[in-house]
Amino acid sequence: MRDAYPGGGGRMARALRASGLPRLWAARYPALAGPLAGARAAAHVSGSLERLPRPYRVGAEVALRVAGLVPARGSAPTTVYNRLTRLPGFGRFLAVTDALALYGALDGAPDGALGGAPDGAPNSALDGDPDT
């Protein structure tokens, strides 16, 4: 039987896009507003959620799909975010996905990738040294 949650973020990536969270991150965090940072953030979040044990993956996917159901027309992204945080359990879920998004976008490229740290250390733009 084929796994319902294939690698590469297939279902989870689609659920994340449908949730609208990447747009909310871009509105809340200017560092995530750029296309490269936004793509890295979304890839890191969907990839991290994809690695959860199956029951948690299903729960995360459902939470992302529910987030996409919150009306956003005419509402500022921060208003939508505030509505979501009031739903039972969503405040913590949003805090976790925010942290994953920020880490994924701001840490840099994965090891071995173009611009990634060859020595396995995370990239850091804070100290100006591309090798750390």
Chimera marker file (.cmm) of the C-alpha trace (Angstrom):
<marker_set name="trace">
<marker id="1" x="0.000" y="0.000" z="0.000" r="1" g="1" b="0" radius="0.5"/>
<marker id="2" x="1.303" y="3.424" z="-0.893" r="1" g="1" b="0" radius="0.5"/>
<marker id="3" x="2.051" y="5.751" z="2.040" r="1" g="1" b="0" radius="0.5"/>
<marker id="4" x="-0.505" y="8.556" z="2.315" r="1" g="1" b="0" radius="0.5"/>
<marker id="5" x="2.232" y="10.973" z="3.395" r="1" g="1" b="0" radius="0.5"/>
<marker id="6" x="5.022" y="10.752" z="0.836" r="1" g="1" b="0" radius="0.5"/>
<marker id="7" x="8.371" y="12.422" z="1.383" r="1" g="1" b="0" radius="0.5"/>
<marker id="8" x="9.049" y="15.824" z="-0.069" r="1" g="1" b="0" radius="0.5"/>
<marker id="9" x="6.083" y="17.409" z="1.683" r="1" g="1" b="0" radius="0.5"/>
<marker id="10" x="3.415" y="16.414" z="-0.841" r="1" g="1" b="0" radius="0.5"/>
<marker id="11" x="0.197" y="16.360" z="1.179" r="1" g="1" b="0" radius="0.5"/>
<marker id="12" x="1.569" y="18.427" z="4.041" r="1" g="1" b="0" radius="0.5"/>
<marker id="13" x="2.913" y="21.100" z="1.683" r="1" g="1" b="0" radius="0.5"/>
<marker id="14" x="-0.479" y="21.329" z="-0.032" r="1" g="1" b="0" radius="0.5"/>
<marker id="15" x="-2.241" y="21.559" z="3.333" r="1" g="1" b="0" radius="0.5"/>
<marker id="16" x="0.175" y="24.273" z="4.428" r="1" g="1" b="0" radius="0.5"/>
<marker id="17" x="-0.446" y="26.307" z="1.279" r="1" g="1" b="0" radius="0.5"/>
<marker id="18" x="-4.214" y="25.865" z="1.671" r="1" g="1" b="0" radius="0.5"/>
<marker id="19" x="-4.019" y="27.001" z="5.304" r="1" g="1" b="0" radius="0.5"/>
<marker id="20" x="-2.811" y="30.456" z="4.380" r="1" g="1" b="0" radius="0.5"/>
<marker id="21" x="-0.179" y="30.369" z="7.125" r="1" g="1" b="0" radius="0.5"/>
<marker id="22" x="2.678" y="31.406" z="4.812" r="1" g="1" b="0" radius="0.5"/>
<marker id="23" x="0.780" y="34.631" z="4.032" r="1" g="1" b="0" radius="0.5"/>
<marker id="24" x="0.222" y="35.183" z="7.748" r="1" g="1" b="0" radius="0.5"/>
<marker id="25" x="3.930" y="34.658" z="8.464" r="1" g="1" b="0" radius="0.5"/>
<marker id="26" x="4.851" y="37.176" z="5.769" r="1" g="1" b="0" radius="0.5"/>
<marker id="27" x="2.525" y="39.733" z="7.375" r="1" g="1" b="0" radius="0.5"/>
<marker id="28" x="3.696" y="39.058" z="10.935" r="1" g="1" b="0" radius="0.5"/>
<marker id="29" x="7.413" y="38.656" z="10.290" r="1" g="1" b="0" radius="0.5"/>
<marker id="30" x="9.035" y="40.950" z="7.703" r="1" g="1" b="0" radius="0.5"/>
<marker id="31" x="11.973" y="38.529" z="7.437" r="1" g="1" b="0" radius="0.5"/>
<marker id="32" x="9.589" y="35.941" z="5.952" r="1" g="1" b="0" radius="0.5"/>
<marker id="33" x="8.030" y="38.298" z="3.399" r="1" g="1" b="0" radius="0.5"/>
<marker id="34" x="10.584" y="37.616" z="0.659" r="1" g="1" b="0" radius="0.5"/>
<marker id="35" x="9.956" y="34.762" z="-1.788" r="1" g="1" b="0" radius="0.5"/>
<marker id="36" x="13.133" y="32.815" z="-0.903" r="1" g="1" b="0" radius="0.5"/>
<marker id="37" x="12.615" y="33.124" z="2.850" r="1" g="1" b="0" radius="0.5"/>
<marker id="38" x="8.943" y="32.237" z="2.464" r="1" g="1" b="0" radius="0.5"/>
<marker id="39" x="9.772" y="29.158" z="0.391" r="1" g="1" b="0" radius="0.5"/>
<marker id="40" x="12.400" y="28.016" z="2.905" r="1" g="1" b="0" radius="0.5"/>
<marker id="41" x="9.976" y="28.584" z="5.778" r="1" g="1" b="0" radius="0.5"/>
<marker id="42" x="7.195" y="26.595" z="4.109" r="1" g="1" b="0" radius="0.5"/>
<marker id="43" x="9.563" y="23.784" z="3.139" r="1" g="1" b="0" radius="0.5"/>
<marker id="44" x="10.941" y="23.535" z="6.669" r="1" g="1" b="0" radius="0.5"/>
<marker id="45" x="7.498" y="23.524" z="8.301" r="1" g="1" b="0" radius="0.5"/>
<marker id="46" x="5.981" y="20.994" z="5.906" r="1" g="1" b="0" radius="0.5"/>
<marker id="47" x="9.100" y="18.819" z="6.056" r="1" g="1" b="0" radius="0.5"/>
<marker id="48" x="9.157" y="18.894" z="9.864" r="1" g="1" b="0" radius="0.5"/>
<marker id="49" x="5.461" y="18.072" z="10.139" r="1" g="1" b="0" radius="0.5"/>
<marker id="50" x="5.925" y="15.324" z="7.544" r="1" g="1" b="0" radius="0.5"/>
<marker id="51" x="8.402" y="13.581" z="9.868" r="1" g="1" b="0" radius="0.5"/>
<marker id="52" x="5.967" y="13.323" z="12.771" r="1" g="1" b="0" radius="0.5"/>
<marker id="53" x="4.554" y="9.905" z="13.693" r="1" g="1" b="0" radius="0.5"/>
<marker id="54" x="1.447" y="9.094" z="11.651" r="1" g="1" b="0" radius="0.5"/>
<marker id="55" x="-1.215" y="10.111" z="14.239" r="1" g="1" b="0" radius="0.5"/>
<marker id="56" x="0.466" y="13.473" z="14.755" r="1" g="1" b="0" radius="0.5"/>
<marker id="57" x="0.877" y="13.964" z="10.993" r="1" g="1" b="0" radius="0.5"/>
<marker id="58" x="-2.834" y="13.395" z="10.509" r="1" g="1" b="0" radius="0.5"/>
<marker id="59" x="-3.608" y="15.834" z="13.327" r="1" g="1" b="0" radius="0.5"/>
<marker id="60" x="-1.253" y="18.448" z="11.890" r="1" g="1" b="0" radius="0.5"/>
<marker id="61" x="-2.768" y="18.092" z="8.436" r="1" g="1" b="0" radius="0.5"/>
<marker id="62" x="-6.283" y="18.455" z="9.843" r="1" g="1" b="0" radius="0.5"/>
<marker id="63" x="-5.187" y="21.525" z="11.826" r="1" g="1" b="0" radius="0.5"/>
<marker id="64" x="-3.714" y="23.083" z="8.683" r="1" g="1" b="0" radius="0.5"/>
<marker id="65" x="-6.875" y="22.357" z="6.698" r="1" g="1" b="0" radius="0.5"/>
<marker id="66" x="-9.043" y="23.864" z="9.463" r="1" g="1" b="0" radius="0.5"/>
<marker id="67" x="-6.820" y="26.960" z="9.493" r="1" g="1" b="0" radius="0.5"/>
<marker id="68" x="-7.656" y="27.413" z="5.827" r="1" g="1" b="0" radius="0.5"/>
<marker id="69" x="-11.365" y="27.482" z="6.652" r="1" g="1" b="0" radius="0.5"/>
<marker id="70" x="-11.112" y="30.599" z="8.821" r="1" g="1" b="0" radius="0.5"/>
<marker id="71" x="-12.636" y="33.459" z="6.798" r="1" g="1" b="0" radius="0.5"/>
<marker id="72" x="-9.951" y="35.822" z="5.575" r="1" g="1" b="0" radius="0.5"/>
<marker id="73" x="-11.791" y="38.014" z="3.067" r="1" g="1" b="0" radius="0.5"/>
<marker id="74" x="-11.553" y="41.636" z="4.018" r="1" g="1" b="0" radius="0.5"/>
<marker id="75" x="-9.652" y="40.770" z="7.187" r="1" g="1" b="0" radius="0.5"/>
<marker id="76" x="-6.112" y="41.795" z="7.925" r="1" g="1" b="0" radius="0.5"/>
<marker id="77" x="-3.769" y="38.785" z="8.229" r="1" g="1" b="0" radius="0.5"/>
<marker id="78" x="-3.140" y="39.576" z="11.894" r="1" g="1" b="0" radius="0.5"/>
<marker id="79" x="-6.901" y="39.480" z="12.541" r="1" g="1" b="0" radius="0.5"/>
<marker id="80" x="-7.076" y="36.020" z="10.991" r="1" g="1" b="0" radius="0.5"/>
<marker id="81" x="-4.082" y="34.918" z="13.070" r="1" g="1" b="0" radius="0.5"/>
<marker id="82" x="-5.739" y="36.218" z="16.246" r="1" g="1" b="0" radius="0.5"/>
<marker id="83" x="-8.931" y="34.307" z="15.401" r="1" g="1" b="0" radius="0.5"/>
<marker id="84" x="-6.952" y="31.120" z="14.958" r="1" g="1" b="0" radius="0.5"/>
<marker id="85" x="-5.140" y="31.506" z="18.281" r="1" g="1" b="0" radius="0.5"/>
<marker id="86" x="-8.522" y="31.540" z="20.046" r="1" g="1" b="0" radius="0.5"/>
<marker id="87" x="-9.449" y="28.086" z="18.753" r="1" g="1" b="0" radius="0.5"/>
<marker id="88" x="-8.733" y="25.384" z="21.339" r="1" g="1" b="0" radius="0.5"/>
<marker id="89" x="-5.220" y="24.011" z="20.822" r="1" g="1" b="0" radius="0.5"/>
<marker id="90" x="-4.414" y="26.302" z="17.915" r="1" g="1" b="0" radius="0.5"/>
<marker id="91" x="-2.408" y="28.833" z="19.895" r="1" g="1" b="0" radius="0.5"/>
<marker id="92" x="0.286" y="26.274" z="20.652" r="1" g="1" b="0" radius="0.5"/>
<marker id="93" x="0.173" y="24.801" z="17.137" r="1" g="1" b="0" radius="0.5"/>
<marker id="94" x="0.636" y="28.269" z="15.632" r="1" g="1" b="0" radius="0.5"/>
<marker id="95" x="3.516" y="29.044" z="17.989" r="1" g="1" b="0" radius="0.5"/>
<marker id="96" x="5.246" y="25.839" z="16.903" r="1" g="1" b="0" radius="0.5"/>
<marker id="97" x="4.709" y="26.442" z="13.190" r="1" g="1" b="0" radius="0.5"/>
<marker id="98" x="5.883" y="30.059" z="13.576" r="1" g="1" b="0" radius="0.5"/>
<marker id="99" x="9.076" y="28.881" z="15.259" r="1" g="1" b="0" radius="0.5"/>
<marker id="100" x="9.677" y="26.243" z="12.582" r="1" g="1" b="0" radius="0.5"/>
<marker id="101" x="9.054" y="28.801" z="9.834" r="1" g="1" b="0" radius="0.5"/>
<marker id="102" x="11.451" y="31.325" z="11.327" r="1" g="1" b="0" radius="0.5"/>
<marker id="103" x="14.119" y="28.701" z="11.916" r="1" g="1" b="0" radius="0.5"/>
<marker id="104" x="13.770" y="27.281" z="8.412" r="1" g="1" b="0" radius="0.5"/>
<marker id="105" x="13.865" y="30.646" z="6.691" r="1" g="1" b="0" radius="0.5"/>
<marker id="106" x="16.547" y="32.337" z="8.716" r="1" g="1" b="0" radius="0.5"/>
<marker id="107" x="18.962" y="29.452" z="9.268" r="1" g="1" b="0" radius="0.5"/>
<marker id="108" x="19.945" y="29.275" z="5.619" r="1" g="1" b="0" radius="0.5"/>
<marker id="109" x="20.233" y="26.557" z="3.025" r="1" g="1" b="0" radius="0.5"/>
<marker id="110" x="20.446" y="22.898" z="4.052" r="1" g="1" b="0" radius="0.5"/>
<marker id="111" x="23.917" y="21.415" z="4.458" r="1" g="1" b="0" radius="0.5"/>
<marker id="112" x="25.481" y="20.506" z="1.139" r="1" g="1" b="0" radius="0.5"/>
<marker id="113" x="23.123" y="22.751" z="-0.831" r="1" g="1" b="0" radius="0.5"/>
<marker id="114" x="24.273" y="25.770" z="-2.740" r="1" g="1" b="0" radius="0.5"/>
<marker id="115" x="25.152" y="28.231" z="-0.007" r="1" g="1" b="0" radius="0.5"/>
<marker id="116" x="24.923" y="25.557" z="2.685" r="1" g="1" b="0" radius="0.5"/>
<marker id="117" x="27.633" y="24.956" z="5.217" r="1" g="1" b="0" radius="0.5"/>
<marker id="118" x="29.925" y="22.152" z="3.973" r="1" g="1" b="0" radius="0.5"/>
<marker id="119" x="31.089" y="21.311" z="7.489" r="1" g="1" b="0" radius="0.5"/>
<marker id="120" x="27.585" y="20.553" z="8.788" r="1" g="1" b="0" radius="0.5"/>
<marker id="121" x="27.359" y="23.727" z="10.871" r="1" g="1" b="0" radius="0.5"/>
<marker id="122" x="24.282" y="25.880" z="10.306" r="1" g="1" b="0" radius="0.5"/>
<marker id="123" x="24.716" y="29.057" z="8.291" r="1" g="1" b="0" radius="0.5"/>
<marker id="124" x="24.605" y="32.263" z="10.225" r="1" g="1" b="0" radius="0.5"/>
<marker id="125" x="24.178" y="35.717" z="8.797" r="1" g="1" b="0" radius="0.5"/>
<marker id="126" x="24.582" y="37.166" z="12.269" r="1" g="1" b="0" radius="0.5"/>
<marker id="127" x="28.337" y="36.907" z="12.528" r="1" g="1" b="0" radius="0.5"/>
<marker id="128" x="29.171" y="37.655" z="8.898" r="1" g="1" b="0" radius="0.5"/>
<marker id="129" x="31.151" y="34.433" z="8.513" r="1" g="1" b="0" radius="0.5"/>
<marker id="130" x="29.570" y="32.226" z="5.815" r="1" g="1" b="0" radius="0.5"/>
<marker id="131" x="31.425" y="29.148" z="7.070" r="1" g="1" b="0" radius="0.5"/>
<marker id="132" x="29.698" y="29.015" z="10.437" r="1" g="1" b="0" radius="0.5"/>
<link id1="1" id2="2" r="1" g="1" b="0" radius="0.2"/>
<link id1="2" id2="3" r="1" g="1" b="0" radius="0.2"/>
<link id1="3" id2="4" r="1" g="1" b="0" radius="0.2"/>
<link id1="4" id2="5" r="1" g="1" b="0" radius="0.2"/>
<link id1="5" id2="6" r="1" g="1" b="0" radius="0.2"/>
<link id1="6" id2="7" r="1" g="1" b="0" radius="0.2"/>
<link id1="7" id2="8" r="1" g="1" b="0" radius="0.2"/>
<link id1="8" id2="9" r="1" g="1" b="0" radius="0.2"/>
<link id1="9" id2="10" r="1" g="1" b="0" radius="0.2"/>
<link id1="10" id2="11" r="1" g="1" b="0" radius="0.2"/>
<link id1="11" id2="12" r="1" g="1" b="0" radius="0.2"/>
<link id1="12" id2="13" r="1" g="1" b="0" radius="0.2"/>
<link id1="13" id2="14" r="1" g="1" b="0" radius="0.2"/>
<link id1="14" id2="15" r="1" g="1" b="0" radius="0.2"/>
<link id1="15" id2="16" r="1" g="1" b="0" radius="0.2"/>
<link id1="16" id2="17" r="1" g="1" b="0" radius="0.2"/>
<link id1="17" id2="18" r="1" g="1" b="0" radius="0.2"/>
<link id1="18" id2="19" r="1" g="1" b="0" radius="0.2"/>
<link id1="19" id2="20" r="1" g="1" b="0" radius="0.2"/>
<link id1="20" id2="21" r="1" g="1" b="0" radius="0.2"/>
<link id1="21" id2="22" r="1" g="1" b="0" radius="0.2"/>
<link id1="22" id2="23" r="1" g="1" b="0" radius="0.2"/>
<link id1="23" id2="24" r="1" g="1" b="0" radius="0.2"/>
<link id1="24" id2="25" r="1" g="1" b="0" radius="0.2"/>
<link id1="25" id2="26" r="1" g="1" b="0" radius="0.2"/>
<link id1="26" id2="27" r="1" g="1" b="0" radius="0.2"/>
<link id1="27" id2="28" r="1" g="1" b="0" radius="0.2"/>
<link id1="28" id2="29" r="1" g="1" b="0" radius="0.2"/>
<link id1="29" id2="30" r="1" g="1" b="0" radius="0.2"/>
<link id1="30" id2="31" r="1" g="1" b="0" radius="0.2"/>
<link id1="31" id2="32" r="1" g="1" b="0" radius="0.2"/>
<link id1="32" id2="33" r="1" g="1" b="0" radius="0.2"/>
<link id1="33" id2="34" r="1" g="1" b="0" radius="0.2"/>
<link id1="34" id2="35" r="1" g="1" b="0" radius="0.2"/>
<link id1="35" id2="36" r="1" g="1" b="0" radius="0.2"/>
<link id1="36" id2="37" r="1" g="1" b="0" radius="0.2"/>
<link id1="37" id2="38" r="1" g="1" b="0" radius="0.2"/>
<link id1="38" id2="39" r="1" g="1" b="0" radius="0.2"/>
<link id1="39" id2="40" r="1" g="1" b="0" radius="0.2"/>
<link id1="40" id2="41" r="1" g="1" b="0" radius="0.2"/>
<link id1="41" id2="42" r="1" g="1" b="0" radius="0.2"/>
<link id1="42" id2="43" r="1" g="1" b="0" radius="0.2"/>
<link id1="43" id2="44" r="1" g="1" b="0" radius="0.2"/>
<link id1="44" id2="45" r="1" g="1" b="0" radius="0.2"/>
<link id1="45" id2="46" r="1" g="1" b="0" radius="0.2"/>
<link id1="46" id2="47" r="1" g="1" b="0" radius="0.2"/>
<link id1="47" id2="48" r="1" g="1" b="0" radius="0.2"/>
<link id1="48" id2="49" r="1" g="1" b="0" radius="0.2"/>
<link id1="49" id2="50" r="1" g="1" b="0" radius="0.2"/>
<link id1="50" id2="51" r="1" g="1" b="0" radius="0.2"/>
<link id1="51" id2="52" r="1" g="1" b="0" radius="0.2"/>
<link id1="52" id2="53" r="1" g="1" b="0" radius="0.2"/>
<link id1="53" id2="54" r="1" g="1" b="0" radius="0.2"/>
<link id1="54" id2="55" r="1" g="1" b="0" radius="0.2"/>
<link id1="55" id2="56" r="1" g="1" b="0" radius="0.2"/>
<link id1="56" id2="57" r="1" g="1" b="0" radius="0.2"/>
<link id1="57" id2="58" r="1" g="1" b="0" radius="0.2"/>
<link id1="58" id2="59" r="1" g="1" b="0" radius="0.2"/>
<link id1="59" id2="60" r="1" g="1" b="0" radius="0.2"/>
<link id1="60" id2="61" r="1" g="1" b="0" radius="0.2"/>
<link id1="61" id2="62" r="1" g="1" b="0" radius="0.2"/>
<link id1="62" id2="63" r="1" g="1" b="0" radius="0.2"/>
<link id1="63" id2="64" r="1" g="1" b="0" radius="0.2"/>
<link id1="64" id2="65" r="1" g="1" b="0" radius="0.2"/>
<link id1="65" id2="66" r="1" g="1" b="0" radius="0.2"/>
<link id1="66" id2="67" r="1" g="1" b="0" radius="0.2"/>
<link id1="67" id2="68" r="1" g="1" b="0" radius="0.2"/>
<link id1="68" id2="69" r="1" g="1" b="0" radius="0.2"/>
<link id1="69" id2="70" r="1" g="1" b="0" radius="0.2"/>
<link id1="70" id2="71" r="1" g="1" b="0" radius="0.2"/>
<link id1="71" id2="72" r="1" g="1" b="0" radius="0.2"/>
<link id1="72" id2="73" r="1" g="1" b="0" radius="0.2"/>
<link id1="73" id2="74" r="1" g="1" b="0" radius="0.2"/>
<link id1="74" id2="75" r="1" g="1" b="0" radius="0.2"/>
<link id1="75" id2="76" r="1" g="1" b="0" radius="0.2"/>
<link id1="76" id2="77" r="1" g="1" b="0" radius="0.2"/>
<link id1="77" id2="78" r="1" g="1" b="0" radius="0.2"/>
<link id1="78" id2="79" r="1" g="1" b="0" radius="0.2"/>
<link id1="79" id2="80" r="1" g="1" b="0" radius="0.2"/>
<link id1="80" id2="81" r="1" g="1" b="0" radius="0.2"/>
<link id1="81" id2="82" r="1" g="1" b="0" radius="0.2"/>
<link id1="82" id2="83" r="1" g="1" b="0" radius="0.2"/>
<link id1="83" id2="84" r="1" g="1" b="0" radius="0.2"/>
<link id1="84" id2="85" r="1" g="1" b="0" radius="0.2"/>
<link id1="85" id2="86" r="1" g="1" b="0" radius="0.2"/>
<link id1="86" id2="87" r="1" g="1" b="0" radius="0.2"/>
<link id1="87" id2="88" r="1" g="1" b="0" radius="0.2"/>
<link id1="88" id2="89" r="1" g="1" b="0" radius="0.2"/>
<link id1="89" id2="90" r="1" g="1" b="0" radius="0.2"/>
<link id1="90" id2="91" r="1" g="1" b="0" radius="0.2"/>
<link id1="91" id2="92" r="1" g="1" b="0" radius="0.2"/>
<link id1="92" id2="93" r="1" g="1" b="0" radius="0.2"/>
<link id1="93" id2="94" r="1" g="1" b="0" radius="0.2"/>
<link id1="94" id2="95" r="1" g="1" b="0" radius="0.2"/>
<link id1="95" id2="96" r="1" g="1" b="0" radius="0.2"/>
<link id1="96" id2="97" r="1" g="1" b="0" radius="0.2"/>
<link id1="97" id2="98" r="1" g="1" b="0" radius="0.2"/>
<link id1="98" id2="99" r="1" g="1" b="0" radius="0.2"/>
<link id1="99" id2="100" r="1" g="1" b="0" radius="0.2"/>
<link id1="100" id2="101" r="1" g="1" b="0" radius="0.2"/>
<link id1="101" id2="102" r="1" g="1" b="0" radius="0.2"/>
<link id1="102" id2="103" r="1" g="1" b="0" radius="0.2"/>
<link id1="103" id2="104" r="1" g="1" b="0" radius="0.2"/>
<link id1="104" id2="105" r="1" g="1" b="0" radius="0.2"/>
<link id1="105" id2="106" r="1" g="1" b="0" radius="0.2"/>
<link id1="106" id2="107" r="1" g="1" b="0" radius="0.2"/>
<link id1="107" id2="108" r="1" g="1" b="0" radius="0.2"/>
<link id1="108" id2="109" r="1" g="1" b="0" radius="0.2"/>
<link id1="109" id2="110" r="1" g="1" b="0" radius="0.2"/>
<link id1="110" id2="111" r="1" g="1" b="0" radius="0.2"/>
<link id1="111" id2="112" r="1" g="1" b="0" radius="0.2"/>
<link id1="112" id2="113" r="1" g="1" b="0" radius="0.2"/>
<link id1="113" id2="114" r="1" g="1" b="0" radius="0.2"/>
<link id1="114" id2="115" r="1" g="1" b="0" radius="0.2"/>
<link id1="115" id2="116" r="1" g="1" b="0" radius="0.2"/>
<link id1="116" id2="117" r="1" g="1" b="0" radius="0.2"/>
<link id1="117" id2="118" r="1" g="1" b="0" radius="0.2"/>
<link id1="118" id2="119" r="1" g="1" b="0" radius="0.2"/>
<link id1="119" id2="120" r="1" g="1" b="0" radius="0.2"/>
<link id1="120" id2="121" r="1" g="1" b="0" radius="0.2"/>
<link id1="121" id2="122" r="1" g="1" b="0" radius="0.2"/>
<link id1="122" id2="123" r="1" g="1" b="0" radius="0.2"/>
<link id1="123" id2="124" r="1" g="1" b="0" radius="0.2"/>
<link id1="124" id2="125" r="1" g="1" b="0" radius="0.2"/>
<link id1="125" id2="126" r="1" g="1" b="0" radius="0.2"/>
<link id1="126" id2="127" r="1" g="1" b="0" radius="0.2"/>
<link id1="127" id2="128" r="1" g="1" b="0" radius="0.2"/>
<link id1="128" id2="129" r="1" g="1" b="0" radius="0.2"/>
<link id1="129" id2="130" r="1" g="1" b="0" radius="0.2"/>
<link id1="130" id2="131" r="1" g="1" b="0" radius="0.2"/>
<link id1="131" id2="132" r="1" g="1" b="0" radius="0.2"/>
</marker_set>
